[in-house]
Amino acid sequence: MTRVPGADDDYESIVSLLGALLHERHHWLQQIGTVAGLCTSLLLETQAGLIAGNLPVQELTADDLPLCDGRFRDSPAVIGWERVEATRRMFAGCRKGDFTALAENGRPPAFHLLADLQRPVVTQVCRGDPDRSPLRTWADLQPIDEVPIILDHRGWLVGTRHLMECAARISEVFKVGSDLNRAGRGPFNFTPLLSGIYGVAHDLFYDDGKPVSVASEIGLAALCDLALNGPYPPLTPTAGKFVGRGWSPGVSFALLVRLAEGFRFDVELDPFDPAAVRQFIGELTAHVGWPSGDLLSDTVGSVIGEQDPDVVATEIFRLEEDRLPEPTMKGARIRYLFSIAARAFEIRREAPELFVFPFAQYGADRKDFRAYFDRLQPPLLAHGEQGLAPTRPIPGWLEFFLASSVEYELTRRMVMSTAPEIAQVLAGYARSIGGTEHGLAVITAQLRSIFRAGPLGDELVRLVEAAVSASPWTPMPPILRDSSS
């Protein structure tokens, strides 16, 4: 959650916070506007479904958590979850030890299993034309024995996480730098901002000693974006003859860096000019021989189909008096997410720089940036101390997405977290714009529904209430709204 700055913050703090705000907005655009973002959502949805639908939830107690250490550790649900988790860690990138801890413990990546699990999820949320869509290839799977090539850099298995963080940090640095320069505050040392996970892709790109420039930084962000738009689900299955050993995002990025050799990164490029940045991205894409943005949008559109999020928003749940909103379909939450993605890839045709280097739009005209971003809003937003608020004025919208977030967090964390650890996370959802009492009521109702009034649900309710009481909070209106930033 990004805090919106207040009147008592000093100038540097305000600049830093607004830079972080753009960074987080970029992550949302990556989540719904890249194939890797959609793939990550599918991986998490698959894991949640494995736990929610394959355990005797009404019998569970706090002593059964974490599931990986309890009586269900060898159940098909937990084994499947951990194998998907190994795949997710390899795809997203992680410390090498975090991957080998699963892979060497009988939980290697599960490509064929994952394809079988994801196929019904994709079918539920996508509305593409079967005759045009790559989805038709999901019926023609062949198991593979080869482990994909993994790029190891300074103890990191390089994945989408490193590419997303690098690109988002670049826009953040440009935002902070331009604000400080405009105010005559400087020089500012940006080196610490490119350390750790934020600097992995940066290191790989500049490994040959090329000088840092405006064009090279934007070019790096563009290569990150291209690697995030590789042949990943839902565009292709996760197993079979359609997947080669070099499919991983880290390897794709390394290949793109090599293909970019000879490209002119020393040209003058105005980061405040979206049209110039758009042209530069197109030239780099053509140089490395990657599919064009229009082709990418066509391909994604053929899978997701024509889905209007304004229409889908009215279809995903029904409202009954004195009850939480009821989903009208399986995968209702992710169906809405994919409908926003359908809109995002259409916007990519017009303004690819919004997803590659959003500072270009933001720095040129914040109103134009907001005009795009407001069409792609996430379901809930948090403004500083205001609390979680709905982005649509639909009755039940806040409660539906609060409840689905609780279920999502719970089914994701039960495998490797204790009951108190889960409760600490769920307590954050009590910070509703309707007040703590409202947030707690939603959490309580959802927990008791998930566990069918079983003992684990009651215990988690007690722990969440205790966590909220230990950290009292009162919703306040934001001092500085986004429109002023």
N, C-alpha and C positions, 0 to 999 in steps of 0.2 A: 504494500500500500504506500503510495507516494504522498508525502505531506505537502499541502499547499502552503506557501510561506505566509507569515503574518506581519502585522505592522511593526512588531518589535524586533524583527530580524534585521541584521546589518546587510549592506548591499551585496557583499560577496556571498553571504548565506542564501539570499534570495536568488542570485544568479545561479548558484550551485543547485538549488532545489528546482528551479525552472528547467535547468539542463537535465536533471534527473527525470522530470516530468516528461520531457520530449523522449528521453531514453525509454521510459516505460510505454509510452504511446507507440514507439517504434516496435517494441516487442509484441504489442497487440496486433499491429499491422503484419508482422512476421507470422504470427500465429494463424491469422485467417487469410493471409495473402501470399503464402508460399506453400509448396507441396509438402515440404518438411514439417511445417506447422500443422497441416492437416494430418500428416502421418503420426505426429506426436499425439494429437488428440485421439486418433484411432487406437494407438497403443494403450493410452491411459483408459479409454473407454472399455477396451478389451479386458484389461486387468480388473477393472471395477466389476464387470459382468461375471468374470470367473468366480469372484468371491461372493457376490450378491446372490447368484443363482445356484450355487453348488455346496452350500453348507447348511446344517440344521440351525439356523440363526436363533430360533426360539430357545434352544438348549444352551447356547454359549454363555460363559461367565467370564468375569475379568481375568480369572486364572488361565483362561485359554489363550490370552494375548501375551506376547505377539504370536500369531498363528504359526510362524516358522519354527518356534521353539516348543510348541505345545502338542497336545494329543492329535492335532490335525496336520502336523508338519509333513507327513507322508501321504496326505490326501491328494487326489488328482487336482483339486482346486488350487491348493497351495503350490504343488509342484508345477502346474501349468502357469500360475502367476509368476513364480520365480524364473521360469524359462523365458516368459515374455519380458520380465524385468531385465534379464541378461541381454536380450535383444534391444530393449529400450536404452540401456546404458551404453551399449556399443553404438547405437544410432545417435544418441544425444551427446555422447562423449562423457567421460568420467575419469577418475584416477584409475590407473591400471589395476591396482589391488581390488577396487570395488567390483571390477568386472571378473577378475580371476577368482574372487571369493565365491561367486556363483558358478562360473564355468568349470572350475576344477572340483566342485562339490556335487557333480552330477546334475547341474542345472545349466547346460550350455544353451546358446541361442536356439530358438525353436521356430525356424522359418516355415516349415510345412504346417506345423500346428497353428502358427500365427495366421497363416493364410486361411486355414479352415475356420478359425475363430472370427476373423475379420470379415469374411465374405458376407455373413448375414447382417453385420453392422452396416457395411457399405450399402448393401441392398436396401436397408431400412431408410437411410438418410439421403441417398442419391436418387435422382430422377432423370438420369441421362438416357439417351437413345441407345438401346442394346445393340443396334446394328452398326452404330458409329463408335460406341464407347470401348475403350480398352478393357472394360469389365468383362467383355465376352471371353477374354483370355483366362479368366479365373477358373473356368471349367476345365482347363487343359494344364494341369499342374504336374510337375515331376519332382520328386524329392531330390535334393542335392546333398552331397556329403562334404563338399568343400566349405571351409570357413572363409568368409570374405576377408580380403586384405584389410588390415587395421593400421592406421597411421599413429605411431607413438611419438610424442614430442614432450620431452622433459617430464616424463611420468604420466602424461595425459594421453588417453585414447581420444584423438581429435574427432569431434562430432558437431552436430547442429548447434549445441549449446555454445561452443566456442565461436562459431560463425555468427550467430545471432548477437552474442555479447559484443564481439568486435565491431560489427556494423552499427549497433545501437550506440556504442561508446563514441564512434566517430561523429555521429550527428550531435551527440551530447557535447563533445569537445568543441565543435564548431559553434554551437549555441552559446556555451560559456565564454569562449574566446571572443565572439563578436560582441557580446554584451559588455564584457570588461573593456574591450578596445573602444567601444562607443563611449564609455564613461571615463576613458583615460586611465583605467586601472590596469596596471601590468608592470613588468612581465609576469606571466603566470606559468608555473611549471606543470605541464600536463603529463610528464613521465609517470608519476604514480598511478594515474588513471588507466595506464596501459600495462599494468602488472597482473600477475596471476592469470586467471581464466580469460580476462579481457585482452591479454596480449599474445595468446597462443597463435591465432591466425596472423596477427601483426608480425610476429617473429618469422613465421613461415614465408610471408610475402616479401619481407625485406631481407631475407637471408642472403641474397646475392649482393647486398651492399648498395642497392639503388637509393638515391636521395629521396627524402621525404618532401612531398609537395602537395598542394591542394588537389591536383589531378591524381596523384598517386593514392592519396587517402580515399578519394571518391572512387577511384578504380578498385581499391581493395574492398570497399563496401559493395561494389558491383559484383566482384568475383565471389564474395560471400553469398550474395543473393542468388547468383547463378547456381552455386553448389547446393543451395537450399531448395532449388527447383529441379532436382534430378529425378530419375525414374523410381520414385518411391510410391508406396500405397497412398491414396487410393488409385493412382494412375496405373500401377502394376501390382501383381501379386507379390508376396514376400518369399516365394519359392518357385522352383521350376526353371525351365529353359529361358525364361525372360529375365532372370537375375544372374548376373555375372559376378566374379570374385571382386571386381573393383567398384561395386555399387555403393559402398559406404560414403557418407557425406565428407568425411575427412580426406579420403582418397580422391574424391571428385574435386575437392578444393585444391589439393596438391597438383592434380593434373591440370586444372585451370590456370594455376600460377605458372606452370611450365609452358602452357599454350600461349600465355600472355607475353612471353619473351619476344622482344622486338617491337612491342606496342609503345607508342610515344606517351609516356607518363610525365614528360617535362613541358607539356603545352600549358598555355595560360587558360585557366578555367575559372569562371566566376561562380562561386558556390551559391550566390544569391539569385542566379538566373536559372529557373527550372528548365527552360527550353534548351539552354546550352548543356546542362547536366544530362537531360534526356538524350540529346544527340551524342554526347560523349559515351553514355551507357550503350547506346545502339552500336556505335563504332567498335567498342571493346567486345561486345557480344558477337559481332560479325568476325572480328579478328580471331577469337578463340574457337569459332565454329559451333557455338552453343545454339540451341533452338531460340528463335526470336520470341520476344514477349507476346506478339500476336498469336504465334503458334502455340505457346504455352497456355494462353487464355482459351484458345479453341479446344485444346486437349482437356483441360480441366473442366471447361463447360460441357464437353461431351460426356463426362463422368457425372458431374454434379447435376447437370441439367439446368433448365431455367427455373430458378427458385427466387421468388421475391420475398425478402425477409419481412416486409410489411404485411404480407399475406400469411406467411408461415407463422408469424407471431400470434395470429388469431386462431391457429389450429392446434397448438401443441399442448394445451391443457383446458380442462373444464373446471368451472368454479361451482362448488356446492356450499350452502350456508353452514357455517361453523365447522368447516373441514378444510384441510390443506388442499390447494388446487391439485386435481388428479391429471396425470399425463394422459393424453389421448392416444399415444402410440409408444412403442418401444423406441428408445433412443431419442426421445423428444428434445432433450437438451442439445444433443449433438446435431440433431436435424436443424435446429435453429442456427447453430454455429456454422454449419455447412451452407445454409442459405445466405448468411453474411459473406461467406467465402465466395459464393457465386457472384455476388455484387463486387467484391474486392477484385476478382480477376477481370471483371469488365472494366473497372476503373484503371487497372493496370494498362489497358490498351491506350488510354488517354494520358495517364500520368505515371509511368513506371518509376520515376524518381521518388514518388511518395513512399514506395516500399523499399527502395534501395538506399536513399539518402534524404529522408523527410525534411532535413534542415533546409534543403533548397526551396521547398514550398513554404515552410514556416518562416524562413528568413526573408523571402521575397514579399509575402503578404499573408499575415496570420489569418485573415478572413478566408482566403482561398484554401489554406490548409484546413481550417475548421469546416469549410463547406464539404470537403472530401471526408474528413474524419467523422463528422457528425452522421454521415450516411453509413458508417461502419462501427457505430458505438457498440461496446460490449453490453451484455444484459444489465449488469450492475456497475455502478461507479462509486468510489469513495473519495470525497473531498475533505482532506484533512480530518478534522474532528467531527465532521457532519454525520458520518456513518454511511453505511451501505445504502445507496439510493437507486431506484429503478430508472432506466433510461427510456422506458415507454410508459405512458399513462394508462395502462391497461389494468383493470382491477385484478388482483391476484398475482400480478407480474413479480412484485418484490418477494412475496411469499413462495412462489413457485421456484424461483432461482435461488433463494436462500435455502429452501428445503433440498433442492437437487444438489446444491454445493455441499451441504452437510453429508448427504448420501455419498457423493463422489469422494470427499475427503476421507470418510469413514472406510469405505470399501478399498480405497487405495492404501490406507495406513494400517489396517488391521493386521497385515502380514508381518510387519517389522516394527510395530510400535506397541507400547503398553497402553492400558486404559487411561492412566493419568496423562500420558503424552498426547494421546488422541484428544482428550478433553481440553487440553490447553489450546490446541489448534481450533477445535470447534467453538470454543468460547469467543473467538474473534468474530464469529458470525452473529453474536448477540449485539454487536455494534450496528444495529439497524437504525435507519433514519427515523423509524417509528419509536425508538427508545429501546433500552435494554430489556424491558418487560416483553415487548413485542418480539425481539430477537430470540429471547429465551423460550417463548411460547412456541415459536416455529421449530426451534431445535428440539424441544421436548417432544412435540407431536411427531416429528419425523423419526426420532430415535425409537420411540415406542412403536411406531408403525413398522420400521425396518426389522426390529427384533420381535415383533408380534407380542409385545408386552412381556418379553422374556427377561431374565435377570441381568443380562449384559446391558440392555437398554436402560433399565432402572439405575444401574450403577453408573453408567455414563452420564445420565441426567444429573445424578447427585454430584459427580465430579465436575461437570460443566458449571453447575450452579455455584459450587465452591470456587472455581477458577474466576468466575465473573465477580463474585463477592470480594475476592482478594484483590481485584484490580478494577475498582469502580470507575464508571465512565458516564459522562453526561453529554449527549449530542449537542453540538454548537454549530451555528451557521458558519460557512467559510468566510474568512476575512477577505481573502482575495480569490476571486473566481477565475476560471480558465480564460474567460473572454478578456480579462485584463492582462493576461500573461503573454 
